[in-house]
Amino acid sequence: MDEAMVSAERWRGQVQAQGSVEQDREALAQLIEYDHDPFETELYESSSDPQNWLIDRAERSYASQ
């Protein structure tokens, strides 16, 4: 395998191993419910952004091809 293919395989593995935006959003919602940390609230709002959802889905779709 050449270097580009190895890099692509590594990237695909990382994308597939990480949680989705939806999973991150659910975890952040539980944290906010528990302690109302302003930083966690900011992360939650970012994860609720439709643009972030589209990017995450596009990455996951591309990685699974």
C-alpha positions in Angstrom: 0.0 0.0 0.0 1.2 3.5 -0.7 1.2 6.3 1.8 -2.1 7.8 0.6 -4.0 4.6 1.0 -2.6 4.0 4.4 -3.6 7.6 5.4 -7.1 7.1 4.0 -7.6 3.8 5.9 -6.4 5.5 9.1 -8.8 8.4 8.6 -11.7 6.0 7.9 -10.9 4.1 11.1 -10.9 7.2 13.1 -14.2 8.5 11.7 -15.9 5.1 12.3 -14.5 4.8 15.9 -15.6 8.2 17.1 -19.1 8.9 18.3 -21.6 10.7 16.1 -22.7 14.3 16.7 -26.1 12.9 17.9 -24.4 10.8 20.6 -22.2 13.7 21.7 -25.3 15.9 21.9 -27.1 13.4 24.1 -24.1 13.0 26.5 -23.8 16.8 26.7 -27.5 17.1 27.5 -27.1 14.8 30.4 -24.1 16.7 31.7 -25.9 20.0 31.4 -28.9 18.6 33.2 -26.6 17.5 36.0 -24.5 20.7 36.6 -25.3 23.5 34.1 -21.7 24.2 33.1 -21.5 27.1 30.7 -18.8 25.5 28.5 -20.9 22.3 28.2 -23.9 24.4 27.3 -21.8 26.0 24.5 -20.7 22.6 23.2 -24.3 21.4 23.3 -25.4 24.4 21.2 -22.6 23.8 18.7 -23.6 20.1 18.4 -27.2 21.2 17.8 -26.1 23.3 14.8 -27.6 21.7 11.6 -24.3 22.5 9.7 -22.4 20.3 12.1 -24.9 17.5 11.7 -24.5 17.7 7.9 -20.7 17.7 8.1 -20.7 14.7 10.4 -23.1 12.7 8.3 -21.1 13.5 5.1 -17.8 12.4 6.8 -19.4 9.2 8.0 -21.0 8.5 4.6 -17.7 9.2 2.8 -15.8 7.0 5.2 -18.1 4.1 4.8 -17.7 4.1 1.0 
